[in-house]
């Protein structure tokens, strides 16, 4: 309750004069004259909101009432939907620790009573439009929420993802949702964060949304990075006597303003929020994203797969620039680890690394013929007369800063993977590197010991930093710098065709159409300078198989609306003439559900989605007569990571169903027409949403657009299940996620009444025949009306190109044939797997590959990861196997409480993270955590007591970590900071 403050009525003129005192983040505002309010102007890199001044509120900073500035989210006639420019207050969602919805929350009462009456005069209150508010939980799966009528309220989880309001359309970090507290709240009242803005007046803070989370114990919020969360715990509120409540969160109200009441508000300058392309979330307009594509060549040999440095492998290089017969090359991987120089080093000209590259390395990596093809080049800025054959990249080349020399990628992609040999020297397990760090040849400045600091790409942070040139071991000054590697560059004269080979392409660290060493030619026409391609680029020689399915009408379901059912179109995946059955899959995504409501199922056998399909959907979709034609089908699935039919957590449980979903194994059944062995994505697997789905779950996607849909397999982790994403690629997601449903059935053709629905092709060609009912049939156009009992066939498959070759090594006489085994590692490191197989040899058991930051998910015979393989035997041709990876992702820990427990102890409580190896806790008396003490906690615990310093402010934060395939730790983001004294 606000106490004893007298509301001051401020005229529009005075309000304008006070605007000059507002503290707005520097560099983020553009002045704009606006005589007529309009909707937000949204582009890929910024959003501009019109603003008005309306009402006033008490400022702890200025110790008086100051005008409130509002951003315009939408204008409809005289109705303007507004959100406060800044966070105005810190409040609990509910003052009592109990489960509530927006309708019953104390925050709603406060906004519509105390705040409403304090912030606005009687005349201003009359200009606020009372609005009917629809309420729900964050994924729109719960419908028993009370509609409310409010003057002032909080925005919803869904509204904060609307492009039309100027916000990012995903839930990740994004600057469009950032909010500050400069004007109304003292910084000391905002909990410390580890954000760089801590030392400025631009304090970012979390702020509440009205939408409930998974249940009514939690609500949604926007965090200090602009990401959307759904786990603000209402039950953590503690307002008991003598307790300082640390569950307060920012309040950023919204309201509808009657623009006809022109005396009540004043139009002020617009506000433009620019978006950093390196921010955690995607751009607001993420259509037509471009990525970097490099041609690659094989040239020279060096130690890579052998950590002892006894066996050499061919070196792959990226082409940074093509100029006639001159190719500027950068090594694809980090080849070795050395210091840049000594304390006497001034720049590249006198660095010991330069000497090593042009003496030791060049003689180890290249023979005399190859060395003759390397062009002497000036790499030294201080002395152009100095020329070398081998160097390292510059800062400009590593960040695409130069338009003349396109290089390794923007800062997100300038990191590179280490080899087995160099990773041993980097000693990566001592730090959180996902990729290794490597030297650049630029000098930054003079260090504290009067030696030069040298630029380098800091691997796990994805940006360029500076370090002492003589450092490559951990030091007290740079404890994170366990190693800085060498990524050589050189100029190659490609007219010397006998020294190099084409190696295919790389698209932002993803291999595309790699040409194995020994299989390529020296064809300069296939080499090009780096280019930008669409992010769905799959290779210039990718072979897409175009599948065509017969379609039938069968059953009825809600599709055009939620009030009436219409006939359902199905694709024929398989017709079995022996059994007289057909396997059908819905042409569109018909509905949406969570795979498992609680996320605790072992897999398909006890998933709530399976039960829903065979009860609710089954009853809604088919008549009693149609049900008679549906065959009980064996739907037992082999779980991910299970080579012998047994899941990682036990034997697979047999299941039979009438309605089911596709399994991953169905995608390698060539009869179904879904397989895409040579493509990174499979357009045959895409499916669109219906109008009903958009009406029911608008965030899944608009009608007619491609949406995600569940499969029945469990994912690689126990918490996840497989789904088909919008590119047609099989991915995995937590089981509690709401995704589309594309049901599959098996019908008895002797009992089913099917009508011809035409054909559908994966290249987008549709030849549809209408359902032959009395209301739609056109007697004059019988050729487009489906007939009863069509003569359906299995899917047919063609290709969009004939360039699909399989290589076989020729043999002479009776000699045993030797076949090449090519490993598509996709950034990984091969184990001791052989590269050839001789006819008649024993079966080869493939060893696991390793990749920093990833878990190995198996070897596959195809790029779509449908046909798993563990052993190779009886080969009759060259073979390529593909390493499948699961990126290690670690959630940000939600640190709930940090309370003193005795004189020198503090008890921490946090929300448990899934799929991790443990937690790291940092505690120190320095706000920047210099010399902070670090302790660990086991993955299964959610609380721990730590030692703190008595009588001082102790800053505490926590992060989770997991382990990758190399046994290295991968850390998540630090939690929000708690302060205990």
Secondary structure, DSSP 8 states (H G I E B T S, - for coil): ---S-------HHHHHHHGGG----TT-------SS----EE-SSEEEEEEEEEEEEEETTTTEEEEEEEEEEEEETTEEEEEESS--EEE-S-SSSS---GGG-HHHHHIIIIIHHHHS-HHHHTTEE-EEE---BTTS-------EEESEEE--TTGGG-GGGT--SSSS--GGG--B-TTTS-GGGS---SSGGGGSS--B--EEEEEE-SSTTEEEEE-TTS-EEEEEEGGG----TT------EEE-EEEEEETT-TTS-EEEEEEEEE--TTSSS--SS-TT-EEEEEEEEEEEEEE-S-TTS-SEEEEEEEEEEEETTEEEEEESSB-EE--S--TT--SGGG-HHHHHIIIIIHHHH--HHHHHTEE-EE--SS-TT-EES-EE--HHHHHT--SSS--S-SGGG--B-B-HHHHHHHTGGGS--SSB-EEEEEEEEE-TTSSEEEEEEEGGGTEEEEEETT--S--SS-TT-S--EE-EEEEEETT-TTS-EEEEEEETTEEES---TTT----GGG----EEEETT---TT---EEEEEEEEEEEEEE-S-SS-EEEEEEEEEEEETTTTEEEEEESSB-EEEES-SSS---SGGG-HHHHHIIIIIHHHH--HHHHHTB--EE-----TT-SSSEETTEE----EESSB---GGGGG-GGGT---TT-SS-GGG--BB-HHHHHH-GGG--TTSB--EEEEEE-SSTTEEEEE-TTS-EEEEETTSEEEE--EEEEETTT---EEEEEEETTS-EEE-B---TTT--GGGGGGB--BS------EEEES-S----------TT---EEEEEEE-TT-B--S--SEEETT---EE----B-TTEEEEEEESSTTS-SEESEE-S--S-EEEEEEEEE-------EEEEEE-SSSEEEEEE---SS-SEEEEEEESSTT-TT-EEEEEETT-SEEEEE--TTS-EEEEEEEEEE-TTS-EEE------EEE-
